[in-house]
Amino acid sequence: MTKEPWPDDVKLFQPHIVEQILLPDYGNCLAVQVFLRMCGLDFQVEMRANAEFMSPTGKVPFLQCGTFLVAEMDPIIAFVNNKGISLSSDLDNSQRADMKAYMSLINDTLYNAELYISWVDDLIYEEVTKPRYGSVFPWPLNKVIPWQRKRQMVKRLSHLGWGQKTSEQVYQEVDKCCHALSERLGTNQKYFFGRATELDALAFGHLYTILTTDLPDNRLASTVRHYQNLVTLCEAIEEDYFPRVTESDLIP
């Protein structure tokens, strides 16, 4: 496939890191950022308080490339692929299917666990989610809108079979997911032949976010830290693709 020129004014929109963004959204935003960096593509991160409402799908991050607005990681990957740029073009069909299966595992487990921790866990909702999500709204909307969003998230998680889980069951699911990711990675530096792929980007986004986000209950991070090769993967990708970014800059 012929590689098309990449514009020099591409913007990636996301919520504010310091005072607003939540655990699951930051995982997705960081995954897209590192994916674009792995592809060697230039872009500017634009933080907006209303990024969620600007997005064509209501989810972040979203990419503005010329007249195109593309939201969420899978569509952004497809958009980049359509320009003749791919991290996994050297993989055969079996390897590509394997990669997609592990990406689905991350989305179905880590992402849903992050949503659960943020919106269902009472302690984290009251101390972290509600004040951060409501921080960009004036009173009384800063109280009402987080409550409305919580109802939406609980309903969504219930439809996915996560709303009825206990916290212990959620942490067990995360542990099983990390075990599978750790087993697949083994002693390798990356998931496929030492070369960065979309799976490495997605794994980094969510694992790094979990490891570096300070929560009142840090069992999520403790679960990931049991798997040293996953921690090492995050450290290596951070060093390779965020050389000028300190941990304090990345922590939401």
Sequence and secondary structure as in RCSB ss.txt:
>XXXX:A:sequence
MTKEPWPDDVKLFQPHIVEQILLPDYGNCLAVQVFLRMCGLDFQVEMRANAEFMSPTGKVPFLQCGTFLVAEMDP
IIAFVNNKGISLSSDLDNSQRADMKAYMSLINDTLYNAELYISWVDDLIYEEVTKPRYGSVFPWPLNKVIPWQRK
RQMVKRLSHLGWGQKTSEQVYQEVDKCCHALSERLGTNQKYFFGRATELDALAFGHLYTILTTDLPDNRLASTVR
HYQNLVTLCEAIEEDYFPRVTESDLIP
>XXXX:A:secstr
       S  EEEE  TTTT  HHHHHHHHHHHHHHHHTT   EEEE TTHHHHSSSS S EEEETTEEEESHHH
HHHHHHTTT  SSTTS HHHHHHHHHHHHHIIIIIIHHHHHHHHT HHHIIIIIHHHHTTTS TTHHHHHHHHHH
HHHHHHHHHTT TT  HHHHHHHHHHHHHHHHHHHTT SSSBTTB  HHHHHHHHHHHHHHH   SS HHHHHHH
T HHHHHHHHHHHHHH TT  HHHH  
